[in-house]
């Protein structure tokens, strides 16, 4: 079984996810709200261990 390397970089509200093959996805994160450009999903961090995500 192998493993994959993944690294995230933040530049202000922009978040870039990079793998061995290059840029895998990017998104926006402002406070508790975030949006992923690849999946087009909105996520809102709720208090405690949970979160809400759009379909």
Buried (B, 14 or more C-beta within 10 A) or exposed (E): EEEEEEEEEEEEEEBBBBEEEEEBBBBBBEEEEBBBEEEEEBBEBEEEEEEEEEE
